[in-house]
């Protein structure tokens, strides 16, 4: 620092570094581009089932809301999901049909959820989940039970290169 800098104080302020964003650390306010459309991250859920963790990010576009699912199993698995009108009652069957596609139950369990943004209302809540798949169509069906409400979503896998991320905050 120069003599005058010491005497009068430096006007240069160090800018805080912006954390590089990946699908594993998206934050509310970030922008995700998928299929030539920009979406803002408006909510995030992190699930923990006895140490196994995965994430779901609520993405608000100009005309629709989608969810980006992120899971690191043996390798990174990404999916795009949208809410479904499927009505299911307990007990949850091992096989479900929707729009001519047959889905087979793959995993089930209970996870503790941490929510942020629009999803903060479920912070600390436990949910039961059921995941289904269809091998022929490579489609997915997800059921989440929140208290007495069952939410259904359908989706499909994507590759990491199909999305671009712009940090919206530090």
Rosetta constraint file for C-alpha pairs under 8 A:
AtomPair CA 1 CA 5 HARMONIC 5.88 0.50
AtomPair CA 1 CA 6 HARMONIC 6.51 0.50
AtomPair CA 2 CA 6 HARMONIC 6.25 0.50
AtomPair CA 3 CA 7 HARMONIC 6.13 0.50
AtomPair CA 4 CA 8 HARMONIC 5.79 0.50
AtomPair CA 4 CA 9 HARMONIC 7.43 0.50
AtomPair CA 5 CA 9 HARMONIC 4.86 0.50
AtomPair CA 5 CA 10 HARMONIC 4.87 0.50
AtomPair CA 6 CA 10 HARMONIC 7.00 0.50
AtomPair CA 16 CA 170 HARMONIC 7.65 0.50
AtomPair CA 17 CA 170 HARMONIC 7.12 0.50
AtomPair CA 18 CA 167 HARMONIC 7.64 0.50
AtomPair CA 18 CA 169 HARMONIC 7.32 0.50
AtomPair CA 18 CA 170 HARMONIC 4.71 0.50
AtomPair CA 19 CA 167 HARMONIC 7.91 0.50
AtomPair CA 19 CA 170 HARMONIC 6.20 0.50
AtomPair CA 20 CA 167 HARMONIC 7.35 0.50
AtomPair CA 21 CA 25 HARMONIC 5.95 0.50
AtomPair CA 21 CA 26 HARMONIC 5.95 0.50
AtomPair CA 21 CA 165 HARMONIC 6.70 0.50
AtomPair CA 21 CA 166 HARMONIC 7.30 0.50
AtomPair CA 21 CA 167 HARMONIC 6.20 0.50
AtomPair CA 22 CA 26 HARMONIC 6.26 0.50
AtomPair CA 22 CA 165 HARMONIC 7.15 0.50
AtomPair CA 23 CA 70 HARMONIC 6.76 0.50
AtomPair CA 24 CA 55 HARMONIC 7.70 0.50
AtomPair CA 24 CA 70 HARMONIC 7.02 0.50
AtomPair CA 26 CA 30 HARMONIC 6.66 0.50
AtomPair CA 26 CA 41 HARMONIC 7.74 0.50
AtomPair CA 26 CA 57 HARMONIC 7.82 0.50
AtomPair CA 26 CA 167 HARMONIC 7.96 0.50
AtomPair CA 27 CA 41 HARMONIC 6.80 0.50
AtomPair CA 27 CA 44 HARMONIC 7.52 0.50
AtomPair CA 27 CA 167 HARMONIC 7.88 0.50
AtomPair CA 27 CA 168 HARMONIC 7.84 0.50
AtomPair CA 27 CA 169 HARMONIC 7.76 0.50
AtomPair CA 28 CA 40 HARMONIC 7.71 0.50
AtomPair CA 28 CA 41 HARMONIC 4.91 0.50
AtomPair CA 28 CA 42 HARMONIC 5.25 0.50
AtomPair CA 28 CA 43 HARMONIC 5.91 0.50
AtomPair CA 28 CA 44 HARMONIC 7.03 0.50
AtomPair CA 28 CA 116 HARMONIC 7.40 0.50
AtomPair CA 28 CA 117 HARMONIC 6.19 0.50
AtomPair CA 28 CA 168 HARMONIC 7.81 0.50
AtomPair CA 29 CA 40 HARMONIC 6.02 0.50
AtomPair CA 29 CA 41 HARMONIC 5.31 0.50
AtomPair CA 29 CA 42 HARMONIC 6.31 0.50
AtomPair CA 29 CA 167 HARMONIC 7.60 0.50
AtomPair CA 29 CA 168 HARMONIC 4.96 0.50
AtomPair CA 29 CA 169 HARMONIC 6.58 0.50
AtomPair CA 30 CA 40 HARMONIC 5.83 0.50
AtomPair CA 30 CA 41 HARMONIC 5.39 0.50
AtomPair CA 30 CA 165 HARMONIC 7.17 0.50
AtomPair CA 30 CA 166 HARMONIC 5.87 0.50
AtomPair CA 30 CA 167 HARMONIC 4.77 0.50
AtomPair CA 30 CA 168 HARMONIC 4.09 0.50
AtomPair CA 30 CA 169 HARMONIC 6.83 0.50
AtomPair CA 31 CA 38 HARMONIC 6.60 0.50
AtomPair CA 31 CA 39 HARMONIC 5.61 0.50
AtomPair CA 31 CA 40 HARMONIC 4.57 0.50
AtomPair CA 31 CA 41 HARMONIC 6.16 0.50
AtomPair CA 31 CA 165 HARMONIC 5.77 0.50
AtomPair CA 31 CA 166 HARMONIC 5.06 0.50
AtomPair CA 31 CA 167 HARMONIC 6.49 0.50
AtomPair CA 31 CA 168 HARMONIC 6.43 0.50
AtomPair CA 32 CA 38 HARMONIC 5.82 0.50
AtomPair CA 32 CA 39 HARMONIC 5.17 0.50
AtomPair CA 32 CA 40 HARMONIC 6.24 0.50
AtomPair CA 32 CA 41 HARMONIC 7.19 0.50
AtomPair CA 32 CA 59 HARMONIC 7.69 0.50
AtomPair CA 32 CA 163 HARMONIC 6.55 0.50
AtomPair CA 32 CA 164 HARMONIC 5.65 0.50
AtomPair CA 32 CA 165 HARMONIC 4.67 0.50
AtomPair CA 32 CA 166 HARMONIC 6.48 0.50
AtomPair CA 33 CA 37 HARMONIC 5.47 0.50
AtomPair CA 33 CA 38 HARMONIC 4.37 0.50
AtomPair CA 33 CA 39 HARMONIC 6.05 0.50
AtomPair CA 33 CA 163 HARMONIC 5.44 0.50
AtomPair CA 33 CA 164 HARMONIC 5.06 0.50
AtomPair CA 33 CA 165 HARMONIC 6.47 0.50
AtomPair CA 34 CA 38 HARMONIC 6.52 0.50
AtomPair CA 34 CA 39 HARMONIC 7.63 0.50
AtomPair CA 34 CA 162 HARMONIC 6.30 0.50
AtomPair CA 34 CA 163 HARMONIC 4.86 0.50
AtomPair CA 34 CA 164 HARMONIC 6.90 0.50
AtomPair CA 35 CA 162 HARMONIC 7.24 0.50
AtomPair CA 35 CA 163 HARMONIC 7.64 0.50
AtomPair CA 37 CA 61 HARMONIC 7.18 0.50
AtomPair CA 38 CA 61 HARMONIC 6.14 0.50
AtomPair CA 38 CA 62 HARMONIC 7.84 0.50
AtomPair CA 39 CA 59 HARMONIC 5.30 0.50
AtomPair CA 39 CA 60 HARMONIC 5.05 0.50
AtomPair CA 39 CA 61 HARMONIC 4.37 0.50
AtomPair CA 39 CA 62 HARMONIC 7.49 0.50
AtomPair CA 40 CA 59 HARMONIC 5.36 0.50
AtomPair CA 40 CA 60 HARMONIC 5.19 0.50
AtomPair CA 40 CA 61 HARMONIC 6.58 0.50
AtomPair CA 41 CA 57 HARMONIC 6.46 0.50
AtomPair CA 41 CA 58 HARMONIC 5.77 0.50
AtomPair CA 41 CA 59 HARMONIC 4.68 0.50
AtomPair CA 41 CA 60 HARMONIC 6.48 0.50
AtomPair CA 42 CA 57 HARMONIC 7.68 0.50
AtomPair CA 42 CA 58 HARMONIC 5.70 0.50
AtomPair CA 42 CA 59 HARMONIC 5.98 0.50
AtomPair CA 42 CA 60 HARMONIC 6.43 0.50
AtomPair CA 42 CA 117 HARMONIC 5.74 0.50
AtomPair CA 42 CA 118 HARMONIC 5.96 0.50
AtomPair CA 43 CA 57 HARMONIC 5.85 0.50
AtomPair CA 43 CA 58 HARMONIC 4.82 0.50
AtomPair CA 43 CA 59 HARMONIC 7.30 0.50
AtomPair CA 43 CA 115 HARMONIC 7.29 0.50
AtomPair CA 43 CA 116 HARMONIC 5.52 0.50
AtomPair CA 43 CA 117 HARMONIC 4.35 0.50
AtomPair CA 43 CA 118 HARMONIC 4.69 0.50
AtomPair CA 43 CA 119 HARMONIC 5.09 0.50
AtomPair CA 43 CA 120 HARMONIC 7.60 0.50
AtomPair CA 44 CA 55 HARMONIC 7.27 0.50
AtomPair CA 44 CA 56 HARMONIC 5.77 0.50
AtomPair CA 44 CA 57 HARMONIC 4.37 0.50
AtomPair CA 44 CA 58 HARMONIC 5.87 0.50
AtomPair CA 44 CA 115 HARMONIC 5.69 0.50
AtomPair CA 44 CA 116 HARMONIC 5.25 0.50
AtomPair CA 44 CA 117 HARMONIC 6.59 0.50
AtomPair CA 44 CA 118 HARMONIC 7.65 0.50
AtomPair CA 44 CA 119 HARMONIC 6.09 0.50
AtomPair CA 45 CA 55 HARMONIC 5.67 0.50
AtomPair CA 45 CA 56 HARMONIC 5.12 0.50
AtomPair CA 45 CA 57 HARMONIC 6.31 0.50
AtomPair CA 45 CA 113 HARMONIC 6.42 0.50
AtomPair CA 45 CA 114 HARMONIC 5.59 0.50
AtomPair CA 45 CA 115 HARMONIC 4.58 0.50
AtomPair CA 45 CA 116 HARMONIC 6.63 0.50
AtomPair CA 45 CA 119 HARMONIC 6.65 0.50
AtomPair CA 46 CA 53 HARMONIC 7.03 0.50
AtomPair CA 46 CA 54 HARMONIC 5.94 0.50
AtomPair CA 46 CA 55 HARMONIC 4.49 0.50
AtomPair CA 46 CA 56 HARMONIC 6.50 0.50
AtomPair CA 46 CA 113 HARMONIC 5.61 0.50
AtomPair CA 46 CA 114 HARMONIC 5.14 0.50
AtomPair CA 46 CA 115 HARMONIC 6.58 0.50
AtomPair CA 47 CA 53 HARMONIC 5.42 0.50
AtomPair CA 47 CA 54 HARMONIC 5.38 0.50
AtomPair CA 47 CA 55 HARMONIC 6.09 0.50
AtomPair CA 47 CA 111 HARMONIC 5.68 0.50
AtomPair CA 47 CA 112 HARMONIC 5.75 0.50
AtomPair CA 47 CA 113 HARMONIC 4.67 0.50
AtomPair CA 47 CA 114 HARMONIC 6.61 0.50
AtomPair CA 48 CA 52 HARMONIC 5.56 0.50
AtomPair CA 48 CA 53 HARMONIC 4.56 0.50
AtomPair CA 48 CA 54 HARMONIC 6.92 0.50
AtomPair CA 48 CA 111 HARMONIC 5.04 0.50
AtomPair CA 48 CA 112 HARMONIC 5.26 0.50
AtomPair CA 48 CA 113 HARMONIC 6.48 0.50
AtomPair CA 49 CA 53 HARMONIC 6.47 0.50
AtomPair CA 49 CA 109 HARMONIC 7.17 0.50
AtomPair CA 49 CA 110 HARMONIC 6.04 0.50
AtomPair CA 49 CA 111 HARMONIC 4.32 0.50
AtomPair CA 49 CA 112 HARMONIC 6.51 0.50
AtomPair CA 50 CA 111 HARMONIC 7.52 0.50
AtomPair CA 53 CA 71 HARMONIC 7.20 0.50
AtomPair CA 53 CA 72 HARMONIC 7.88 0.50
AtomPair CA 54 CA 69 HARMONIC 7.58 0.50
AtomPair CA 54 CA 70 HARMONIC 5.81 0.50
AtomPair CA 54 CA 71 HARMONIC 4.65 0.50
AtomPair CA 54 CA 72 HARMONIC 6.99 0.50
AtomPair CA 55 CA 69 HARMONIC 5.79 0.50
AtomPair CA 55 CA 70 HARMONIC 5.05 0.50
AtomPair CA 55 CA 71 HARMONIC 6.48 0.50
AtomPair CA 56 CA 67 HARMONIC 6.23 0.50
AtomPair CA 56 CA 68 HARMONIC 5.47 0.50
AtomPair CA 56 CA 69 HARMONIC 4.45 0.50
AtomPair CA 56 CA 70 HARMONIC 6.20 0.50
AtomPair CA 57 CA 67 HARMONIC 5.39 0.50
AtomPair CA 57 CA 68 HARMONIC 5.07 0.50
AtomPair CA 57 CA 69 HARMONIC 6.56 0.50
AtomPair CA 58 CA 65 HARMONIC 7.02 0.50
AtomPair CA 58 CA 66 HARMONIC 6.14 0.50
AtomPair CA 58 CA 67 HARMONIC 4.68 0.50
AtomPair CA 58 CA 68 HARMONIC 6.67 0.50
AtomPair CA 59 CA 65 HARMONIC 5.63 0.50
AtomPair CA 59 CA 66 HARMONIC 5.26 0.50
AtomPair CA 59 CA 67 HARMONIC 5.73 0.50
AtomPair CA 59 CA 68 HARMONIC 7.18 0.50
AtomPair CA 60 CA 64 HARMONIC 6.35 0.50
AtomPair CA 60 CA 65 HARMONIC 4.67 0.50
AtomPair CA 60 CA 66 HARMONIC 6.73 0.50
AtomPair CA 61 CA 65 HARMONIC 5.89 0.50
AtomPair CA 61 CA 66 HARMONIC 7.85 0.50
AtomPair CA 65 CA 82 HARMONIC 7.23 0.50
AtomPair CA 66 CA 80 HARMONIC 6.71 0.50
AtomPair CA 66 CA 81 HARMONIC 5.81 0.50
AtomPair CA 66 CA 82 HARMONIC 5.16 0.50
AtomPair CA 66 CA 83 HARMONIC 7.86 0.50
AtomPair CA 67 CA 80 HARMONIC 5.66 0.50
AtomPair CA 67 CA 81 HARMONIC 5.00 0.50
AtomPair CA 67 CA 82 HARMONIC 6.30 0.50
AtomPair CA 68 CA 78 HARMONIC 6.99 0.50
AtomPair CA 68 CA 79 HARMONIC 5.76 0.50
AtomPair CA 68 CA 80 HARMONIC 4.90 0.50
AtomPair CA 68 CA 81 HARMONIC 6.50 0.50
AtomPair CA 69 CA 77 HARMONIC 7.93 0.50
AtomPair CA 69 CA 78 HARMONIC 5.47 0.50
AtomPair CA 69 CA 79 HARMONIC 4.93 0.50
AtomPair CA 69 CA 80 HARMONIC 6.29 0.50
AtomPair CA 69 CA 81 HARMONIC 7.36 0.50
AtomPair CA 70 CA 76 HARMONIC 7.33 0.50
AtomPair CA 70 CA 77 HARMONIC 5.96 0.50
AtomPair CA 70 CA 78 HARMONIC 4.86 0.50
AtomPair CA 70 CA 79 HARMONIC 6.83 0.50
AtomPair CA 71 CA 76 HARMONIC 5.92 0.50
AtomPair CA 71 CA 77 HARMONIC 5.15 0.50
AtomPair CA 71 CA 78 HARMONIC 6.53 0.50
AtomPair CA 72 CA 76 HARMONIC 4.55 0.50
AtomPair CA 72 CA 77 HARMONIC 6.14 0.50
AtomPair CA 73 CA 77 HARMONIC 7.21 0.50
AtomPair CA 77 CA 157 HARMONIC 7.34 0.50
AtomPair CA 77 CA 158 HARMONIC 7.84 0.50
AtomPair CA 77 CA 159 HARMONIC 7.76 0.50
AtomPair CA 78 CA 157 HARMONIC 5.68 0.50
AtomPair CA 78 CA 158 HARMONIC 5.52 0.50
AtomPair CA 78 CA 159 HARMONIC 6.47 0.50
AtomPair CA 78 CA 160 HARMONIC 7.04 0.50
AtomPair CA 79 CA 155 HARMONIC 6.41 0.50
AtomPair CA 79 CA 156 HARMONIC 5.38 0.50
AtomPair CA 79 CA 157 HARMONIC 4.20 0.50
AtomPair CA 79 CA 158 HARMONIC 5.44 0.50
AtomPair CA 80 CA 155 HARMONIC 5.30 0.50
AtomPair CA 80 CA 156 HARMONIC 5.72 0.50
AtomPair CA 80 CA 157 HARMONIC 6.48 0.50
AtomPair CA 80 CA 158 HARMONIC 7.04 0.50
AtomPair CA 81 CA 153 HARMONIC 5.99 0.50
AtomPair CA 81 CA 154 HARMONIC 5.33 0.50
AtomPair CA 81 CA 155 HARMONIC 4.07 0.50
AtomPair CA 81 CA 156 HARMONIC 6.83 0.50
AtomPair CA 82 CA 153 HARMONIC 5.33 0.50
AtomPair CA 82 CA 154 HARMONIC 5.65 0.50
AtomPair CA 82 CA 155 HARMONIC 6.40 0.50
AtomPair CA 83 CA 151 HARMONIC 7.67 0.50
AtomPair CA 83 CA 152 HARMONIC 6.05 0.50
AtomPair CA 83 CA 153 HARMONIC 4.27 0.50
AtomPair CA 83 CA 154 HARMONIC 6.52 0.50
AtomPair CA 84 CA 151 HARMONIC 7.86 0.50
AtomPair CA 84 CA 152 HARMONIC 5.29 0.50
AtomPair CA 84 CA 153 HARMONIC 4.80 0.50
AtomPair CA 84 CA 154 HARMONIC 6.17 0.50
AtomPair CA 85 CA 152 HARMONIC 7.02 0.50
AtomPair CA 86 CA 98 HARMONIC 7.26 0.50
AtomPair CA 86 CA 152 HARMONIC 6.19 0.50
AtomPair CA 87 CA 150 HARMONIC 7.99 0.50
AtomPair CA 87 CA 152 HARMONIC 7.76 0.50
AtomPair CA 88 CA 92 HARMONIC 7.19 0.50
AtomPair CA 88 CA 150 HARMONIC 7.11 0.50
AtomPair CA 89 CA 150 HARMONIC 7.71 0.50
AtomPair CA 93 CA 105 HARMONIC 7.90 0.50
AtomPair CA 94 CA 104 HARMONIC 6.00 0.50
AtomPair CA 94 CA 105 HARMONIC 5.01 0.50
AtomPair CA 95 CA 102 HARMONIC 6.94 0.50
AtomPair CA 95 CA 103 HARMONIC 5.64 0.50
AtomPair CA 95 CA 104 HARMONIC 4.62 0.50
AtomPair CA 95 CA 105 HARMONIC 6.04 0.50
AtomPair CA 95 CA 132 HARMONIC 7.96 0.50
AtomPair CA 96 CA 102 HARMONIC 5.81 0.50
AtomPair CA 96 CA 103 HARMONIC 5.18 0.50
AtomPair CA 96 CA 104 HARMONIC 6.61 0.50
AtomPair CA 97 CA 101 HARMONIC 5.53 0.50
AtomPair CA 97 CA 102 HARMONIC 4.47 0.50
AtomPair CA 97 CA 103 HARMONIC 6.07 0.50
AtomPair CA 98 CA 102 HARMONIC 6.65 0.50
AtomPair CA 98 CA 103 HARMONIC 7.93 0.50
AtomPair CA 101 CA 134 HARMONIC 7.19 0.50
AtomPair CA 101 CA 137 HARMONIC 7.72 0.50
AtomPair CA 102 CA 134 HARMONIC 6.18 0.50
AtomPair CA 103 CA 132 HARMONIC 5.47 0.50
AtomPair CA 103 CA 133 HARMONIC 4.97 0.50
AtomPair CA 103 CA 134 HARMONIC 4.76 0.50
AtomPair CA 103 CA 140 HARMONIC 7.35 0.50
AtomPair CA 103 CA 141 HARMONIC 6.96 0.50
AtomPair CA 104 CA 132 HARMONIC 5.01 0.50
AtomPair CA 104 CA 133 HARMONIC 5.40 0.50
AtomPair CA 104 CA 134 HARMONIC 6.40 0.50
AtomPair CA 105 CA 130 HARMONIC 7.02 0.50
AtomPair CA 105 CA 131 HARMONIC 5.93 0.50
AtomPair CA 105 CA 132 HARMONIC 4.20 0.50
AtomPair CA 105 CA 133 HARMONIC 6.64 0.50
AtomPair CA 106 CA 130 HARMONIC 7.48 0.50
AtomPair CA 106 CA 131 HARMONIC 5.52 0.50
AtomPair CA 106 CA 132 HARMONIC 5.09 0.50
AtomPair CA 106 CA 133 HARMONIC 6.64 0.50
AtomPair CA 107 CA 129 HARMONIC 7.99 0.50
AtomPair CA 107 CA 130 HARMONIC 5.73 0.50
AtomPair CA 107 CA 131 HARMONIC 5.20 0.50
AtomPair CA 107 CA 132 HARMONIC 7.14 0.50
AtomPair CA 108 CA 128 HARMONIC 7.44 0.50
AtomPair CA 108 CA 129 HARMONIC 5.49 0.50
AtomPair CA 108 CA 130 HARMONIC 4.38 0.50
AtomPair CA 108 CA 131 HARMONIC 6.36 0.50
AtomPair CA 109 CA 128 HARMONIC 5.70 0.50
AtomPair CA 109 CA 129 HARMONIC 5.56 0.50
AtomPair CA 109 CA 130 HARMONIC 6.86 0.50
AtomPair CA 110 CA 126 HARMONIC 6.70 0.50
AtomPair CA 110 CA 127 HARMONIC 5.63 0.50
AtomPair CA 110 CA 128 HARMONIC 4.28 0.50
AtomPair CA 110 CA 129 HARMONIC 6.12 0.50
AtomPair CA 111 CA 126 HARMONIC 5.52 0.50
AtomPair CA 111 CA 127 HARMONIC 5.55 0.50
AtomPair CA 111 CA 128 HARMONIC 6.37 0.50
AtomPair CA 111 CA 129 HARMONIC 7.55 0.50
AtomPair CA 112 CA 124 HARMONIC 6.29 0.50
AtomPair CA 112 CA 125 HARMONIC 5.85 0.50
AtomPair CA 112 CA 126 HARMONIC 4.37 0.50
AtomPair CA 112 CA 127 HARMONIC 6.54 0.50
AtomPair CA 113 CA 122 HARMONIC 6.82 0.50
AtomPair CA 113 CA 123 HARMONIC 5.91 0.50
AtomPair CA 113 CA 124 HARMONIC 5.48 0.50
AtomPair CA 113 CA 125 HARMONIC 5.52 0.50
AtomPair CA 113 CA 126 HARMONIC 5.93 0.50
AtomPair CA 113 CA 127 HARMONIC 7.21 0.50
AtomPair CA 114 CA 120 HARMONIC 7.47 0.50
AtomPair CA 114 CA 122 HARMONIC 6.87 0.50
AtomPair CA 114 CA 123 HARMONIC 4.39 0.50
AtomPair CA 114 CA 124 HARMONIC 5.47 0.50
AtomPair CA 114 CA 125 HARMONIC 7.41 0.50
AtomPair CA 115 CA 119 HARMONIC 4.86 0.50
AtomPair CA 115 CA 120 HARMONIC 4.27 0.50
AtomPair CA 115 CA 121 HARMONIC 6.87 0.50
AtomPair CA 115 CA 122 HARMONIC 5.69 0.50
AtomPair CA 115 CA 123 HARMONIC 4.44 0.50
AtomPair CA 115 CA 124 HARMONIC 7.59 0.50
AtomPair CA 116 CA 120 HARMONIC 4.27 0.50
AtomPair CA 116 CA 123 HARMONIC 7.27 0.50
AtomPair CA 119 CA 123 HARMONIC 7.44 0.50
AtomPair CA 126 CA 146 HARMONIC 7.48 0.50
AtomPair CA 127 CA 144 HARMONIC 6.46 0.50
AtomPair CA 127 CA 145 HARMONIC 5.57 0.50
AtomPair CA 127 CA 146 HARMONIC 5.24 0.50
AtomPair CA 127 CA 147 HARMONIC 7.44 0.50
AtomPair CA 128 CA 144 HARMONIC 5.71 0.50
AtomPair CA 128 CA 145 HARMONIC 5.06 0.50
AtomPair CA 128 CA 146 HARMONIC 7.03 0.50
AtomPair CA 129 CA 142 HARMONIC 7.34 0.50
AtomPair CA 129 CA 143 HARMONIC 5.60 0.50
AtomPair CA 129 CA 144 HARMONIC 4.45 0.50
AtomPair CA 129 CA 145 HARMONIC 6.22 0.50
AtomPair CA 130 CA 142 HARMONIC 5.92 0.50
AtomPair CA 130 CA 143 HARMONIC 5.05 0.50
AtomPair CA 130 CA 144 HARMONIC 6.48 0.50
AtomPair CA 131 CA 140 HARMONIC 7.34 0.50
AtomPair CA 131 CA 141 HARMONIC 5.97 0.50
AtomPair CA 131 CA 142 HARMONIC 4.66 0.50
AtomPair CA 131 CA 143 HARMONIC 6.35 0.50
AtomPair CA 132 CA 140 HARMONIC 5.72 0.50
AtomPair CA 132 CA 141 HARMONIC 4.93 0.50
AtomPair CA 132 CA 142 HARMONIC 6.18 0.50
AtomPair CA 133 CA 138 HARMONIC 7.03 0.50
AtomPair CA 133 CA 139 HARMONIC 5.85 0.50
AtomPair CA 133 CA 140 HARMONIC 4.47 0.50
AtomPair CA 133 CA 141 HARMONIC 6.12 0.50
AtomPair CA 134 CA 138 HARMONIC 5.39 0.50
AtomPair CA 134 CA 139 HARMONIC 5.27 0.50
AtomPair CA 134 CA 140 HARMONIC 6.34 0.50
AtomPair CA 135 CA 139 HARMONIC 7.16 0.50
AtomPair CA 138 CA 156 HARMONIC 6.56 0.50
AtomPair CA 138 CA 157 HARMONIC 7.59 0.50
AtomPair CA 139 CA 154 HARMONIC 7.31 0.50
AtomPair CA 139 CA 155 HARMONIC 5.80 0.50
AtomPair CA 139 CA 156 HARMONIC 4.76 0.50
AtomPair CA 139 CA 157 HARMONIC 7.43 0.50
AtomPair CA 140 CA 154 HARMONIC 5.57 0.50
AtomPair CA 140 CA 155 HARMONIC 4.93 0.50
AtomPair CA 140 CA 156 HARMONIC 5.63 0.50
AtomPair CA 141 CA 152 HARMONIC 7.08 0.50
AtomPair CA 141 CA 153 HARMONIC 5.73 0.50
AtomPair CA 141 CA 154 HARMONIC 4.48 0.50
AtomPair CA 141 CA 155 HARMONIC 6.30 0.50
AtomPair CA 142 CA 152 HARMONIC 5.65 0.50
AtomPair CA 142 CA 153 HARMONIC 5.15 0.50
AtomPair CA 142 CA 154 HARMONIC 6.29 0.50
AtomPair CA 143 CA 150 HARMONIC 6.60 0.50
AtomPair CA 143 CA 151 HARMONIC 5.59 0.50
AtomPair CA 143 CA 152 HARMONIC 4.62 0.50
AtomPair CA 143 CA 153 HARMONIC 6.60 0.50
AtomPair CA 144 CA 150 HARMONIC 5.68 0.50
AtomPair CA 144 CA 151 HARMONIC 5.22 0.50
AtomPair CA 144 CA 152 HARMONIC 6.64 0.50
AtomPair CA 145 CA 149 HARMONIC 5.68 0.50
AtomPair CA 145 CA 150 HARMONIC 4.48 0.50
AtomPair CA 145 CA 151 HARMONIC 6.38 0.50
AtomPair CA 146 CA 150 HARMONIC 6.38 0.50
AtomPair CA 146 CA 151 HARMONIC 7.79 0.50
AtomPair CA 158 CA 162 HARMONIC 6.86 0.50
AtomPair CA 159 CA 163 HARMONIC 7.87 0.50
